[in-house]
């Protein structure tokens, strides 16, 4: 996770260190929430 923050900080130099670490965390959290919502909405097949 710190590597993503460092990469983001090097790509966007004007961004602060805190923002560079918080942004990937928020993106990851959004992905987890989206995956959770999709798994609840998609019909499950019984094998």
C-alpha positions as CSV (number, residue, x, y, z in Angstrom):
1,X,0.0,0.0,0.0
2,X,2.8,2.4,0.8
3,X,4.3,1.6,-2.6
4,X,1.1,2.8,-4.3
5,X,1.2,6.0,-2.2
6,X,4.8,6.6,-3.2
7,X,4.0,6.0,-6.9
8,X,1.1,8.4,-6.7
9,X,3.2,11.0,-4.9
10,X,5.8,10.8,-7.7
11,X,3.2,11.1,-10.4
12,X,1.5,14.0,-8.8
13,X,4.2,16.1,-7.0
14,X,1.8,18.7,-5.7
15,X,-0.1,16.2,-3.7
16,X,0.7,15.9,0.0
17,X,2.0,12.7,1.6
18,X,-1.2,12.2,3.5
19,X,-3.3,12.5,0.4
20,X,-1.0,10.2,-1.5
21,X,-1.6,7.5,1.1
22,X,-5.3,8.1,1.7
23,X,-6.2,8.1,-2.0
24,X,-5.2,4.4,-2.7
25,X,-6.9,3.4,0.5
26,X,-10.1,5.1,-0.6
27,X,-9.9,3.5,-4.0
28,X,-9.3,0.1,-2.4
29,X,-12.3,0.6,0.0
30,X,-14.5,1.6,-3.0
31,X,-13.5,-1.6,-4.8
32,X,-14.3,-3.8,-1.8
33,X,-17.7,-2.1,-1.4
34,X,-18.4,-2.4,-5.1
35,X,-17.5,-6.1,-5.1
36,X,-19.6,-6.7,-2.0
37,X,-22.6,-5.0,-3.6
38,X,-22.2,-6.9,-6.8
39,X,-22.0,-10.2,-5.0
40,X,-25.2,-9.4,-3.2
41,X,-27.1,-8.4,-6.3
42,X,-25.9,-11.1,-8.7
43,X,-28.0,-14.3,-8.6
44,X,-26.2,-17.2,-7.1
45,X,-26.2,-20.6,-8.9
46,X,-26.4,-23.7,-6.8
47,X,-23.8,-26.2,-8.0
